[in-house]
């Protein structure tokens, strides 16, 4: 059978493609089968027989069957895989690394929270770490365009569900670990063990690049056969901050002076991690420095949306640790720090008071609002956050996110900094199971 490609996304189907039917808790594409056939799908992999006049493979394990076909269709041999895991910093580090590769004349695929880029038809990400058969598709198509590397954000859920099992990673990177996804994992121990799977997969010929300043670093160092390389304020790649302000960071990394427009101490870790990976993979120091110095940032990652008499930043921070990192950076740079945030519905409820506690510690003015309430009442979510806030003055609750942002902007005075947290790069808000277009940065720009 002459098969040209495989996908579970109907907009990607072409003549002589396989279409994979997936019916999961939050994804069901079974209604797309008819459109897939009209577009040229020659074979359907499905969990149940369909009333269509196209060849079908009926199997309980559609993912495994799809993986077998993907291995036949796409050749990924020779492409070096770089897996980046950790609670925070994966996205920024992956974009920094890709920028460095570009300066070195090296092509790379990118798989992560914001984008799946196969160098043919990049698309907005649906999952940080996609289905295993789809990873083969991205890397295989990128190889056809000359990719030497594939940079992959590897999520704890993706690891737990085996989406990267069997892949041969040349480099594994551990950024940090703090509370997140406990609604899925149930405990920090389970969360840690999921992350460790990546490092247990690494071979003796691989590199394990570990943030030695993180309290969990020892677990990753002990649980790998790979050559361990550490980074942080101390380590094989150590950094010190020479200068830090709203214009960016000037660092010294192993004696090299590095400038990058990103701000924040936590970005010093992201910069150093990308420096370390690129260096061990043979990219020249000059290319690394030039790439970092011209980096324009990542959408929704401490994204500067407005700078004038006051400044507005949008960030994806949606955990207590990520919030603390962002607010710790912005607090000393602001006359007053105004923080707008909420928390996602139907997710780890236990983190909400801790998010409130972080805001209470750093923010001069707090504006609580909706994030993605999903099927929860936004007011109930706000009440959970308020449990961590031990003051009543300068705390406001406005459930409509656009109105909350508008209110925060109306309060801003010269020298103030507004931080709008939680959604970052997302271009939607999910309320009652319905997604509607919503982009924090767009809202700010339209209101100003």
Backbone torsions as a table, in degrees:
resi	resn	phi	psi	omega
1	UNK	NA	128.3	-177.8
2	UNK	-87.5	95.8	-177.7
3	UNK	-107.9	133.9	-175.7
4	UNK	-103.3	-20.9	-178.2
5	UNK	-170.4	171.0	179.9
6	UNK	-142.1	140.6	178.6
7	UNK	-161.7	161.6	172.2
8	UNK	-113.3	7.2	-178.0
9	UNK	-110.9	115.6	-168.8
10	UNK	-62.5	-30.1	-178.6
11	UNK	-69.1	-13.9	-179.5
12	UNK	-96.4	-8.2	-175.3
13	UNK	-65.6	135.5	174.7
14	UNK	-129.7	178.4	178.0
15	UNK	-57.9	135.9	177.8
16	UNK	66.1	40.0	176.6
17	UNK	-104.3	159.7	167.5
18	UNK	-97.5	135.3	174.6
19	UNK	-111.9	127.6	-176.3
20	UNK	-102.4	122.3	178.3
21	UNK	-89.0	120.7	179.2
22	UNK	-122.6	124.9	177.3
23	UNK	-120.4	96.9	-178.6
24	UNK	-115.6	-169.3	-178.3
25	UNK	-66.7	-39.3	-176.0
26	UNK	-120.6	4.7	-179.2
27	UNK	-140.6	127.9	177.9
28	UNK	-147.0	110.1	-178.1
29	UNK	-107.9	17.5	-174.8
30	UNK	-61.7	-29.2	179.6
31	UNK	-74.3	-12.7	-178.6
32	UNK	-85.6	-5.4	-175.0
33	UNK	-56.8	-44.0	-174.8
34	UNK	-66.0	-40.2	175.6
35	UNK	-66.8	-37.8	179.0
36	UNK	-61.5	-41.1	179.0
37	UNK	-66.1	-42.6	178.6
38	UNK	-60.8	-30.9	-178.6
39	UNK	-84.3	-7.0	174.4
40	UNK	120.3	9.4	178.5
41	UNK	-61.6	128.4	-176.2
42	UNK	-97.8	-23.7	-176.4
43	UNK	-142.2	137.9	177.8
44	UNK	-115.8	127.2	170.9
45	UNK	-99.4	120.0	-168.7
46	UNK	-144.5	149.6	178.0
47	UNK	-77.4	-12.7	179.4
48	UNK	-148.8	150.3	-177.4
49	UNK	-62.2	136.5	-179.6
50	UNK	-110.7	150.8	-179.8
51	UNK	-85.7	67.7	179.7
52	UNK	-137.9	151.4	-176.0
53	UNK	-93.7	57.7	178.8
54	UNK	-139.5	146.4	-179.9
55	UNK	-59.1	138.4	-176.9
56	UNK	-130.4	146.5	167.0
57	UNK	-112.4	114.1	-178.8
58	UNK	-98.6	121.5	-177.3
59	UNK	-151.9	147.0	176.1
60	UNK	-70.1	-29.2	-177.7
61	UNK	-109.2	77.9	-176.8
62	UNK	-65.4	-33.1	-177.9
63	UNK	-64.8	-42.2	-179.7
64	UNK	-66.5	-42.1	178.5
65	UNK	-64.6	-41.6	179.2
66	UNK	-64.0	-36.7	178.4
67	UNK	-62.7	-41.8	179.1
68	UNK	-58.1	-44.9	-179.9
69	UNK	-68.1	-40.4	-179.2
70	UNK	-61.0	-38.2	178.5
71	UNK	-64.2	-33.0	178.4
72	UNK	-74.5	-37.5	-173.1
73	UNK	-78.7	-42.0	-171.6
74	UNK	-112.3	131.2	177.5
75	UNK	-98.6	116.5	179.0
76	UNK	-111.9	7.7	-179.2
77	UNK	-57.9	134.2	176.5
78	UNK	91.5	-16.0	177.0
79	UNK	-81.5	123.0	-179.1
80	UNK	-84.0	128.4	-177.2
81	UNK	-96.4	133.2	176.3
82	UNK	-117.8	114.4	-179.7
83	UNK	-104.5	125.9	-179.3
84	UNK	-114.8	122.5	179.4
85	UNK	-129.2	167.4	-175.9
86	UNK	137.0	166.8	-178.2
87	UNK	-73.9	-46.6	-176.9
88	UNK	-127.8	151.6	173.2
89	UNK	97.6	-7.9	-176.6
90	UNK	-60.9	-47.4	-174.2
91	UNK	-66.8	-49.8	-178.5
92	UNK	-61.4	-43.0	180.0
93	UNK	-62.9	-40.2	-179.7
94	UNK	-66.1	-39.3	178.2
95	UNK	-70.2	-37.6	175.6
96	UNK	-61.1	-45.5	-177.7
97	UNK	-64.6	-40.6	179.0
98	UNK	-64.4	-39.1	177.6
99	UNK	-60.8	-41.9	178.3
100	UNK	-61.8	-46.0	179.1
101	UNK	-58.7	-41.9	179.8
102	UNK	-58.8	-43.0	179.0
103	UNK	-65.8	-29.0	177.9
104	UNK	-86.6	5.6	179.6
105	UNK	73.0	26.4	-176.1
106	UNK	-111.3	130.3	178.5
107	UNK	-89.9	143.1	-179.7
108	UNK	-147.5	144.4	170.6
109	UNK	-79.4	157.4	179.0
110	UNK	-136.3	124.9	-178.5
111	UNK	-128.0	116.5	-177.8
112	UNK	-170.0	-158.8	-172.1
113	UNK	-68.8	-32.0	-174.7
114	UNK	-98.9	-40.6	-172.0
115	UNK	-143.8	147.8	166.0
116	UNK	-112.0	109.0	-175.1
117	UNK	-117.3	110.3	178.9
118	UNK	-100.8	14.5	179.2
119	UNK	67.1	5.8	175.4
120	UNK	-114.7	-57.1	-178.5
121	UNK	-142.7	81.0	-179.5
122	UNK	-59.1	147.0	177.7
123	UNK	-141.4	156.3	176.3
124	UNK	-61.5	138.5	-177.0
125	UNK	-68.1	142.8	172.5
126	UNK	-101.9	-27.6	175.5
127	UNK	-142.9	149.3	176.5
128	UNK	-57.0	-51.2	177.5
129	UNK	-115.4	109.1	-173.8
130	UNK	-74.9	-178.7	176.9
131	UNK	-57.5	149.2	-174.5
132	UNK	-59.4	-44.2	-179.7
133	UNK	-63.4	-30.7	-178.6
134	UNK	-75.9	-29.6	174.4
135	UNK	-62.0	-42.6	175.5
136	UNK	-57.9	-42.0	-179.7
137	UNK	-61.0	-48.8	-177.4
138	UNK	-61.6	-49.4	-176.1
139	UNK	-68.5	-41.0	-179.6
140	UNK	-63.0	-43.0	178.7
141	UNK	-67.6	-38.0	178.2
142	UNK	-64.6	-38.1	178.9
143	UNK	-61.2	-38.4	177.7
144	UNK	-58.9	-26.5	179.4
145	UNK	-95.9	8.4	174.4
146	UNK	96.6	14.6	-179.9
147	UNK	-66.4	133.5	174.8
148	UNK	-97.7	-25.7	-177.0
149	UNK	-130.9	156.1	168.7
150	UNK	-127.4	118.8	-179.8
151	UNK	-97.3	123.6	-172.6
152	UNK	-129.7	125.0	167.0
153	UNK	-76.1	125.3	-176.8
154	UNK	-111.6	109.7	-175.8
155	UNK	-83.0	158.3	178.8
156	UNK	-64.4	-36.8	179.9
157	UNK	-70.1	-41.4	176.3
158	UNK	-59.8	-41.1	177.5
159	UNK	-65.4	-45.5	-177.6
160	UNK	-63.1	-34.4	-177.5
161	UNK	-90.2	5.7	173.0
162	UNK	75.9	20.6	-175.5
163	UNK	-70.7	-17.9	177.1
164	UNK	-116.3	9.8	177.4
165	UNK	-57.6	135.0	176.0
166	UNK	89.1	-12.6	177.0
167	UNK	-78.4	144.2	-177.1
168	UNK	-99.7	98.0	-178.5
169	UNK	-83.5	130.4	175.0
170	UNK	-79.1	-30.6	-179.2
171	UNK	-140.0	135.4	169.7
172	UNK	-119.0	134.8	-177.7
173	UNK	-122.0	127.7	173.7
174	UNK	-108.1	120.4	-177.0
175	UNK	-89.7	-53.9	-175.6
176	UNK	-178.2	170.6	177.8
177	UNK	-144.2	125.6	173.7
178	UNK	-149.5	173.7	-171.2
179	UNK	-59.2	125.8	174.7
180	UNK	-170.7	154.5	174.3
181	UNK	57.4	26.5	179.8
182	UNK	-73.2	-16.9	173.2
183	UNK	-62.9	-27.8	178.3
184	UNK	-92.4	-51.1	-171.7
185	UNK	-82.4	-26.6	177.0
186	UNK	88.7	-30.2	-179.7
187	UNK	-156.6	160.0	177.1
188	UNK	-63.8	-33.2	178.8
189	UNK	-62.4	-45.2	178.3
190	UNK	-65.2	-39.2	178.8
191	UNK	-61.7	-46.7	178.0
192	UNK	-60.8	-46.6	-177.5
193	UNK	-62.3	-33.9	176.4
194	UNK	-64.5	-45.3	179.7
195	UNK	-63.1	-37.4	-177.7
196	UNK	-63.8	-23.3	-178.0
197	UNK	-55.4	-37.5	-179.7
198	UNK	-61.4	-43.0	-176.1
199	UNK	-75.8	-27.0	174.9
200	UNK	-71.6	-23.0	179.3
201	UNK	-78.5	-21.4	-174.1
202	UNK	-68.3	141.3	179.8
203	UNK	-92.8	175.4	178.7
204	UNK	-63.3	-21.5	-179.2
205	UNK	-89.7	1.4	-177.8
206	UNK	-97.6	170.0	174.1
207	UNK	-110.8	133.4	172.5
208	UNK	-109.5	108.6	-175.3
209	UNK	-103.5	115.5	-164.9
210	UNK	-124.4	132.9	173.5
211	UNK	-73.1	100.6	-174.3
212	UNK	-72.9	-11.2	178.2
213	UNK	-82.1	-14.9	-179.2
214	UNK	-80.1	140.1	-174.3
215	UNK	-66.0	-18.2	179.2
216	UNK	-93.7	1.9	-172.4
217	UNK	-57.6	-37.3	-178.4
218	UNK	-57.7	-35.3	179.1
219	UNK	-61.8	-40.2	-177.2
220	UNK	-75.3	-34.7	178.1
221	UNK	-67.6	-40.1	-176.8
222	UNK	-76.5	-22.3	-172.1
223	UNK	-106.4	36.2	176.1
224	UNK	-143.4	149.5	174.7
225	UNK	-93.5	-7.8	-175.2
226	UNK	-73.1	165.7	174.8
227	UNK	-71.9	118.8	-175.5
228	UNK	-85.7	130.7	174.9
229	UNK	-128.5	126.3	-176.0
230	UNK	-102.3	154.5	174.8
231	UNK	-142.8	160.1	-179.5
232	UNK	146.0	-156.5	176.6
233	UNK	-69.3	-24.5	169.0
234	UNK	-131.9	162.2	178.4
235	UNK	133.0	-173.7	179.7
236	UNK	-63.2	-35.2	173.3
237	UNK	-120.7	98.5	-175.8
238	UNK	-106.5	143.3	178.3
239	UNK	-120.1	154.7	167.4
240	UNK	-135.4	147.9	-178.4
241	UNK	-92.2	117.2	178.2
242	UNK	-83.6	-43.0	-175.3
243	UNK	-151.2	141.1	-179.6
244	UNK	-147.7	126.0	177.0
245	UNK	-160.0	-169.3	-179.2
246	UNK	-65.9	-15.0	179.3
247	UNK	-89.1	-6.7	176.7
248	UNK	133.4	-165.9	-176.6
249	UNK	-117.6	137.4	169.6
250	UNK	-118.1	117.6	-174.1
251	UNK	-118.0	161.3	165.4
252	UNK	-117.2	118.4	178.8
253	UNK	-118.5	114.5	-178.4
254	UNK	46.9	43.9	176.2
255	UNK	87.7	-12.4	179.3
256	UNK	-92.3	131.4	176.4
257	UNK	-84.2	125.8	-175.0
258	UNK	-124.5	131.2	171.7
259	UNK	-111.5	139.6	175.0
260	UNK	-144.6	136.2	-179.0
261	UNK	-66.4	-11.7	177.3
262	UNK	-64.3	150.2	177.6
263	UNK	-116.7	156.4	176.0
264	UNK	105.1	136.3	179.9
265	UNK	-58.0	-38.2	-178.7
266	UNK	-63.8	-28.2	175.8
267	UNK	-72.4	-21.5	173.3
268	UNK	-62.1	-36.0	176.4
269	UNK	-67.8	-42.7	179.6
270	UNK	-63.3	-42.1	179.2
271	UNK	-63.8	-45.4	-178.2
272	UNK	-66.4	-38.8	177.5
273	UNK	-61.7	-45.2	-179.7
274	UNK	-65.9	-37.6	176.5
275	UNK	-59.7	-47.3	-177.0
276	UNK	-62.6	-47.2	-179.2
277	UNK	-60.3	-49.6	-178.0
278	UNK	-61.5	-39.7	-177.8
279	UNK	-66.2	-45.6	-179.0
280	UNK	-68.1	-22.1	179.1
281	UNK	-92.1	2.6	170.1
282	UNK	95.0	11.0	176.1
283	UNK	-74.3	140.1	-176.9
284	UNK	-67.8	149.6	179.9
285	UNK	-60.8	-37.7	-179.8
286	UNK	-64.4	-42.3	177.4
287	UNK	-63.9	-39.9	178.3
288	UNK	-61.6	-47.9	-178.2
289	UNK	-63.8	-43.8	-180.0
290	UNK	-64.0	-40.8	-179.4
291	UNK	-65.3	-46.5	-178.9
292	UNK	-64.6	-38.4	-177.9
293	UNK	-68.1	-21.2	-178.2
294	UNK	-109.7	9.4	-176.8
295	UNK	-65.8	131.6	-174.8
296	UNK	-97.6	2.8	178.3
297	UNK	93.0	178.9	-178.2
298	UNK	-124.6	136.1	-179.9
299	UNK	-55.2	128.5	175.2
300	UNK	79.4	5.4	177.0
301	UNK	-114.3	94.7	-172.7
302	UNK	44.4	49.7	-177.6
303	UNK	-78.4	122.9	177.6
304	UNK	-78.7	110.1	-176.0
305	UNK	-94.2	-30.8	-179.3
306	UNK	-153.1	138.6	172.2
307	UNK	-138.9	121.7	178.3
308	UNK	-157.6	-126.0	173.5
309	UNK	-62.3	-32.1	174.5
310	UNK	-130.4	173.2	-176.7
311	UNK	-126.0	145.2	177.9
312	UNK	-126.5	127.4	177.2
313	UNK	-121.3	143.5	175.2
314	UNK	-115.8	133.2	-179.2
315	UNK	-143.8	151.9	-176.8
316	UNK	-79.4	-4.6	-174.8
317	UNK	-48.1	116.8	-178.2
318	UNK	-137.1	18.2	173.3
319	UNK	-128.6	159.0	178.7
320	UNK	-57.0	-42.5	-178.6
321	UNK	-64.9	-45.2	179.8
322	UNK	-64.1	-40.4	177.3
323	UNK	-60.9	-45.2	-179.2
324	UNK	-61.0	-42.6	-180.0
325	UNK	-60.2	-45.1	-178.1
326	UNK	-68.0	-47.6	-175.2
327	UNK	-70.5	-31.8	176.7
328	UNK	-63.5	-32.8	177.3
329	UNK	-71.9	-46.7	-171.3
330	UNK	-78.6	-28.5	-175.5
331	UNK	-55.0	-53.1	-177.5
332	UNK	-71.0	-11.3	-179.5
333	UNK	-95.5	2.5	-173.5
334	UNK	-123.3	147.9	170.6
335	UNK	-69.1	-52.5	170.9
336	UNK	-132.0	141.4	178.6
337	UNK	-105.5	118.0	179.2
338	UNK	-106.5	123.0	-174.2
339	UNK	-117.9	125.9	177.0
340	UNK	-112.6	123.5	179.2
341	UNK	-164.5	166.1	172.7
342	UNK	-142.8	-154.5	175.5
343	UNK	-146.7	149.8	-178.2
344	UNK	-68.7	142.1	176.5
345	UNK	-81.6	157.2	178.9
346	UNK	56.1	33.6	176.3
347	UNK	-133.6	-173.3	-176.0
348	UNK	-48.9	98.5	-177.7
349	UNK	-70.4	-28.3	-175.2
350	UNK	-65.3	-22.2	-177.7
351	UNK	-80.5	-14.5	-172.1
352	UNK	-61.9	-48.5	177.3
353	UNK	-60.4	-33.2	178.8
354	UNK	-68.0	-35.0	174.8
355	UNK	-64.5	-41.2	176.6
356	UNK	-62.6	-39.8	179.9
357	UNK	-62.9	-40.7	178.7
358	UNK	-64.1	-45.7	179.0
359	UNK	-61.7	-41.2	179.7
360	UNK	-60.0	-34.6	-177.3
361	UNK	-74.9	-38.1	-170.9
362	UNK	-106.2	-31.2	-170.3
363	UNK	-84.5	139.7	170.5
364	UNK	-80.1	-36.1	178.1
365	UNK	-132.6	131.3	180.0
366	UNK	-114.7	128.9	174.1
367	UNK	-119.9	106.7	-179.6
368	UNK	-87.8	139.0	-176.0
369	UNK	-152.6	-170.5	178.1
370	UNK	-83.8	146.8	170.7
371	UNK	-105.4	-107.4	166.1
372	UNK	-113.0	89.8	-174.7
373	UNK	-66.2	-18.5	-179.2
374	UNK	54.3	-116.9	-176.2
375	UNK	-103.3	10.3	176.6
376	UNK	-95.4	158.3	174.2
377	UNK	-75.7	122.0	-179.1
378	UNK	-54.8	-33.4	179.6
379	UNK	-65.3	-37.0	178.3
380	UNK	-65.8	-39.3	178.8
381	UNK	-63.7	-43.5	179.2
382	UNK	-62.2	-39.2	178.7
383	UNK	-62.5	-37.4	176.5
384	UNK	-62.9	-41.6	179.6
385	UNK	-65.4	-40.2	-177.6
386	UNK	-61.6	-22.8	178.2
387	UNK	-60.5	-23.2	179.9
388	UNK	-97.1	0.4	-177.3
389	UNK	-106.3	120.1	-173.5
390	UNK	-103.9	37.5	175.2
391	UNK	-150.5	163.8	179.1
392	UNK	-114.9	-27.0	-179.0
393	UNK	-75.6	145.5	178.5
394	UNK	57.6	32.6	173.2
395	UNK	-124.2	122.3	-175.2
396	UNK	-126.9	145.9	177.8
397	UNK	-121.6	116.6	178.4
398	UNK	-135.2	103.9	-171.3
399	UNK	-66.5	-33.6	177.6
400	UNK	-71.1	114.9	-171.9
401	UNK	-63.4	-40.1	179.0
402	UNK	-64.3	-41.9	178.0
403	UNK	-65.2	-36.0	178.4
404	UNK	-64.3	-43.9	178.4
405	UNK	-64.3	-43.4	178.6
406	UNK	-58.9	-42.6	179.6
407	UNK	-64.6	-43.8	179.7
408	UNK	-61.0	-42.6	178.7
409	UNK	-63.2	-35.6	-179.7
410	UNK	-67.6	-22.9	-179.5
411	UNK	-84.3	-19.5	-169.0
412	UNK	-66.4	134.7	176.4
413	UNK	-120.2	172.8	-178.5
414	UNK	-57.2	129.7	178.5
415	UNK	90.9	-8.4	179.5
416	UNK	-76.0	155.7	172.9
417	UNK	-124.0	130.8	175.7
418	UNK	-106.8	127.0	175.9
419	UNK	-112.7	118.9	178.1
420	UNK	-106.9	112.0	-166.9
421	UNK	-114.3	155.6	167.5
422	UNK	113.2	-35.2	-174.6
423	UNK	-111.7	-29.8	172.2
424	UNK	54.4	-112.4	-175.8
425	UNK	-78.6	-12.6	-174.4
426	UNK	-61.7	142.4	-178.8
427	UNK	-115.1	25.8	179.9
428	UNK	-148.3	163.8	169.2
429	UNK	-129.7	130.7	-176.9
430	UNK	-102.9	114.2	-177.3
431	UNK	-130.3	121.1	179.5
432	UNK	60.8	32.4	178.6
433	UNK	82.5	0.7	-179.9
434	UNK	-111.7	129.8	176.9
435	UNK	-95.0	126.7	174.7
436	UNK	-122.1	152.4	-176.6
437	UNK	-62.7	130.3	175.8
438	UNK	-159.9	124.6	-178.3
439	UNK	-133.7	114.0	-176.9
440	UNK	-52.4	-46.5	-177.4
441	UNK	-63.3	-42.2	178.2
442	UNK	-60.9	-43.8	-178.5
443	UNK	-61.2	-45.8	179.4
444	UNK	-58.4	-48.7	-176.0
445	UNK	-63.7	-39.0	-179.5
446	UNK	-70.0	-37.6	-179.7
447	UNK	-71.1	-29.6	-179.3
448	UNK	-90.3	NA	NA
